[in-house]
Amino acid sequence: MVSTRNRQIISLIKKNLIFFALSKGVAFLAPLLFVNYVSLEDYGLIEFSYSTGTVMAGVLMLGLGGAYPYFILKRQDEDKRQSFFLYGFLILLLFALFAPLFYGGQISDSVYFVFLFTAIFALQRLYSTILKSHDKGHLAVLYDGGYYFVLATVIIVAILFKATQPVLSLRIGMEFYLLALIILFICKFIESQTKNIKELICKDYPHILKYSVHLIISGFIIFWLTSNSKIYIKYLLGYEQVGIYSFYFRMAGISIIIHTFCYITFFKKLYLSNPAKLDKYYFILLSIVFICCVICYFIAPSLMKMLSINTITQTHNKLFLLLCFQMPIWVGIALNEGIVARENIVKYSNLYLGIFTAIFPVVLYFLRDIITLELFTIMSILLFGISYFTQMQLLKKRGVVFRKCQIFNVMSVIIAIIIYFI
C-alpha cells in the first residue's frame, strides 16, 4: 500500500503538474518561435536585455526573496509578512520615473527594455517565493513564467494579424504586465495591512535589510555569474552572436524547466531538509537535468524542422553539446543559493564568488581576439565548476556535505574539456 507520506508527495506533484506544463511549455516554446518573427539582431537585443534584467533584478529585490523564507519559515515571524508586499510601491515609483523618460526620448529602447525586465523579474521572483513558501507551487510556476505568456501573446498576435512590429508589441505587453504585478502587490499589501507604512519602513525594514543586505550582493553575484553570458557575448561578438547563443541556450533550457518544476514543487521540503537528504535530492535532480539536455541535443534537428525555425542557418553542434554539460552545473549553483542563505554564510560565498566573477572578464579581455561561442562556453563551464565547488566547500564547514554532487561537478567539467578539444 502507498504510505501517507507518498500519497502527499503524489498529490503535490499532480497539483503542480498541469500548471507547470502550461507555464514551462510556454517558457520553452515562445522564445524559440519568436526568432521566426524578428531578425537575429533584434532577437539578440531582447535576449541581452533579458539577461541584464535578470542580473539587475537580483539587486533590485533587496534580498527580499531570500529573506522571506528565513523570517516566515525558519523564524516563524508572520508579523513581517506585510512588509514584503510594500515592495510593490517601490517598483511603482521606478516605473513612474522610467516611463516618462523613455516616452520623452531621454533613454533608449535597450535601456527601457532592461528596466522592464528588471522590474518584472524582481516582482515575479518575490511573489513566486512567497507562494512557494506556503506550498502554493502550482501558482508560483505561473508567476515565474509570466513574461513568457506576454511573449506568447505577441507571437499569436503576429500570426493572426500579421503584425510587423513584434518588438514594439512586446514592449507594450510588458508594460501592461508590469502594471498588473504592481497592482497585485498593492492589493495584497492592503489586504494584509496591520501596521502603517511609517512603522514598516522605520521598524520592520531595518530588521529585514540587516539580514538581507548580504543577499543583495549575493543576488547580484549569483545572477551575474549564471546569466552574464549574453552580456559578455554582446560586447565581444555583437547582437547577432547573442541571438545564436541564446537560441541554443534556450534549446538546452528544457533541462532547467525540469529543475524548476522539482524545486518549486518541493521548495519548502528542500529548504528544511537535512544535509544527507539534500545531497541525494540534488544529485538526482542534476542527473535528470543532464539526461534531459542530452535528449534535447539529439531531438533538436527534428524539433527545429517541426517548428519551421529557419533563421538559424548554421548548426553549432559543439556549442549545443557544451551547453548540455554547463546546464547541470548552472542548476547546482542556483540550488545551493537557498542553502547558503539558510546556513547564513552568504558573506563568505560573496567573497569567493565575487573574486571569480571579477576575474572572468579580465580573462575574456585577453582572449578577445580569438574568442568564439565555443571557447566562451568552455570558459564559462570552468567558472561555474570552480564556483560550484567553492559553494560546496563552504557548506561543508557547516556540516552540509554534498559528496555525490561534488563528483558530478568534477566529471562534468572534465568531460566538457575533452569535448572542446576533440
N, C-alpha and C positions, 0 to 999 in steps of 0.2 A: 504493500500500500504506500501511497505517496504521503510523506510526513507533512505536518502542518507548515513547517518552515519552507519546504519545497513548493507547497501549494501557494504560499505567499509570494515566492520568487516568480513562479509561473504566472500568477495573476498580475504581478507588477510588469512583467515583460509584455504580456498580452495587452495591458492597458496602454503601454507606451508605443507598441509596435506600429499601430495604424498611424498615429500622429507622426511618429518618426519616419515611417516610409514616405508619407506625404511631404514632410519638411525636407528631409535629406535627399529624396528623389529629385525634388525641385532644385536643391542646392547643387546637386551633381550635374543635372542636365542643362539648367539655364545658362551657366557660363560657357558651356561647350557650344550650345546653339547660338548664343549671342555673337560668336565670332563670325557667323554667316551674314550678319546684318551690319557689320562695321568693318572698317579697314583694320589691318594688323596694328597700325599706329594708334588708332583710336582705342582698339582693344587693349593695347599696351598702356595707354593713358589711364583707362579705367582701372586696370589691374594695379598699376603703380599707385594710384590714389587709394585703392582698396588696401594695399599693403601699408602705405603710410598712415592711413586712418586706423588700421589695426594696431600699429605701434603707438600712435598718439593717444588712442583710447585707453591704453594701459596707464598713461599718466593722468588723463582727464578723469578717470574713475576715482582718483584719490585713494586708491587701495580699498575702496568700499566693498568690492567683490570678494576680497579675501577676509575683510573684517566682519561681514555679515554672519557667515557660519561660525566664526570664532566667538562672537558675542551671543548669538542666538542659539547655536547648537552646543558649543563647548561650555560656555559660561551661563547659559540659560537666562540671559538678561533680556527678556522680552520688552522691557521698558524702553529699550533703544531702537526698537523696530521702526518707529515713526521717523526717526532721523534719516534713515536711508531713502525714504520717499521724498524728503525735502530736496534731494539732489536734482529732481526734475526742474526746479526753479532755476538752478544754475545753468542748465542746458538751455532753458527758455531765454535767459539773459544773453547767452552767447549767440543764439540764433537771431535774436533781435539786433545784435551787433553785426554779424557777418552778412545776413541777407541784404540789408540796405547798402553795405559796402560793395557787394557783388553787383546788384542791380544798378548801382550808381557808377559802375565801371572802375571802381578802385582796386578790386582784386580780380585775378584771372579765373578762368574756368577750372584749371587744375587745383588752385588753392581752395576754391569753394567746394569742389568735389572732396578734397581731403577733409575739410571741415565737416561736410555732411556724413562721410563715412565715420569719422572720429566720433561725432555726437551720437549717431545711430548705434554704433558698436558699443559705446560706453553704456547707453541705456539698455540695450539688448542684453549685454553680459550681466549687468547688475540685476535686472529683473529675472533673468534666467536663473541666476544663483539663488535669488530669494525663493523662486518656485521649487528648485531642486532641493533646497534645504528643508522644504516642507512636503517632500515626497510627491511633488506635482511635476514630475519629469515629462509627462505627456504634454503638458502645456509649455514647459521650458523649451522643448525642441522646436516648437512653433516660433517662439520668440527668437531663438538662436538663428533660425533661418529666415527671419523677417525680410531682410534685404533681398534675398533670392526670390521671394514672392513678388516683390516690386519688379525685379529684373524679368521674371517670367511674364508678368503682365505686360511689360514693354515689348517683349518678343511676340506675344499674342496680338497686341495692337499692330505691330509691324507686319504680321502675317495677314490679319483680317482687313486692315485698312491701308496696306501698302505704305506705311509711314516711312518717310525718307530721312527723318532726323531722330533716330533711336537714342542718341546720346542726350539730346535735349529732353526727350520723353523720360529718360532715366532720371535726369536731374530733377525734373518736376515731381516725378513719382517719389523720389527720395525725400523731397521737401514735405510732401503730404504725410509720408510715413513718419518722419521725424516729429512733426506736429502731433500726430496720433499718439506716439510714445510719450511725449511731454504731457499731453492731456491725461494719459493713463496714470502717470506718476503723481500728477497734481490731484487727481480724483482719489487715488489710494492714500495720499497724504491727508486729505480732508476726511476721508472715511476713518482713518486710524488716529486722528488728532486728539491728544490728551494734554499736550503742552503747547505753549505759544512758541512762535518762531524764535524769539529772542532767547528763550530758555534753551531751546535746542542748539542754537548757534553758540551760545556762551558757556553752556554746561556739557551737553552731550557730545557735541562735535570735537571739542578739545580732547576729550577722553578717547573717542574713536580714532581721531587722527594721530594721537600719541602712539597707538598700536599700528595704525595703517601707514604711517609715514615711510617705513621701510618697504611696505608693499607697493608704494608709488614708484619708488626706484626699481623695485623688483619687477613690477608690471612693465616698465619701460624696457628693462634689460631683457626679460624673457621674451616679450613680443618683438623686440628688435632682433634678438638672437634667432627667433624662429620665423620671422616674417620680413627680414631685411632683404631677401634675395632679389625681389623685383626692383627694389630701390637701388641697390648696387648695380644691377644689370642695366637699368635705365641710364645711369651716368657713365657706365663703362661701354655699353654697346648700343644704346638707343631704345626707343619705344617699340620698334618692330621686334627686336630680340626679346624684349619683355613679353610681348604678345606670344611668341613661340614658346618661351619657357613657361609662361602662365598656362598655356593650353595643356602641355604635358603634365604640369604640376596638378592641374585640375583633374586630369585623367587618373593620375595616381592617387588623387584625393579621395577616391571612393573608399580607400582604407581608413581615412580619417572619419568618414561617415560612420563606419562600424565602431570605431573608438568612441566617437561622440555618443552614440546610442548607449553603449555599455556604461560610459562614465556618467551620463545624465541619469540613466535608469537607476544606477547603484551609487549615486553620488554620496548620499548620507552614509551608506554602509561602508564604502571605501574610505571616507573621511575618518570614520571612527574605528576602522579595523586595526588589528594588531599587526606588527611587522611581518611575521611569518606568513600570514594570510595575504598581506599586501604583495609580497614578493611573488606568491603563487598567482594571484589575480592579475597582476601587472604582466607577468611573463606570458600568461595565456593570452592576454589582450594584445601584447606586442606580436606574438606569433600569429594571431588572427589577422592583424593589420598587415603583416608581411605576406601572408598567403593571399589575401585579397589583392594586394599590389601586384603580385606575380600573375594571378588570374587575369587582372585587368590588362597587364602587359601583353598577354597572348591574345586577348579578345579585342584589343584596341583597334586593329585594322578593320575588323568587321563592324565594330561599333561606329567608327568614323564613316564608313560606307553607308551604314543604315541611317545615320543622322544627316547624310549628304553634306558632310563637312569637307569643303574643298579649298578653303582659304589657306590651310597648311599644306603646301605643295611638296615639301621635302620632309622625308622621315628622319627622325632623330632617335634611333633605337637605343644607342648607348646612353643618351641623356635620360630617356624614359627608364631604362633599367637601373641606372644610378639612383634615380628618384625613388625607385621601389625599395632601395636599401636605406635611403635617407628618411623616408616617412616614419618607420617604426621608432627610430631614434628621436625624431621630432616629437612623436607622440609621447615617448618616455619622459622627455623633458617637461612637457606640458602636464603630464600626470603627477610628476614629482613636485610641481609648484605648490599644489594644495598641501602636500605633506610637509614641505619645507616651512610653509606658513604655520601649520598645525604645531610643529615642533619648535616654533619661534626662533629659527636660525636664519631668518631672511637676510639679516645684515651681513652674515658671513657668506651666504650664497651670492649676495650682491657684489661683494668684494671680488671674489674669484671670477664670476661670470662677467662682471663689469670689465675686468682686465682682459679677458679673452675677447670680449666684444670690441674693445678699443684697439686691440692688436690686429684684428681681422682686416679692417680697411687699409691698414698700413701694408699688410701682406699683399692685398689686392692691388695697391698702388704700384708696387714693384713688379707685379705680374701683368700690368695693364696692357703692355704691348703684345702679349701672347695669349691673353685671356680668351677663352671660348666658353660656351654654355656648359660643356662637359667638364672643363677644368674648374670653372666656378663651382659646379655641383660637387666635385670630389673635395674641394677645399671646404665647402660647407659641411660635408659629411664629417671631415676631420674635426671641424669646430664643434659640431653637435656631439660627436663621440666624446671629445675631451670634456665638454660641458656636462654631459650626462654622467660621465664617470665622476666628475668633481661633486656633483649633487649627491650621488650615492655615497661618496666618501664622507661628506659632511653629515649625512643622515646616519651613517654607520656609527659615528661618535655619539649619537643619541640613542643607539641601540636599535635603529631601524636598518636592518641588513637586507640588501637585495642581491643575493648570490646569483640566482637564475638570470636576473636582468643584467647583471654585470657581464656574464658570459655571452648573453645575446648581443649586448652592445659591442664587445670586443670582436666577436665573429662577424658582425655586420660591417664594421669598419674595414677589417682585413679583406673580406670578400669584395667589398666595393673598390678597394685599391687595386686588387687583382683585375677586376673587370675594366677599370680605367686604362690599365697598361696593356691589356690584350689587344 
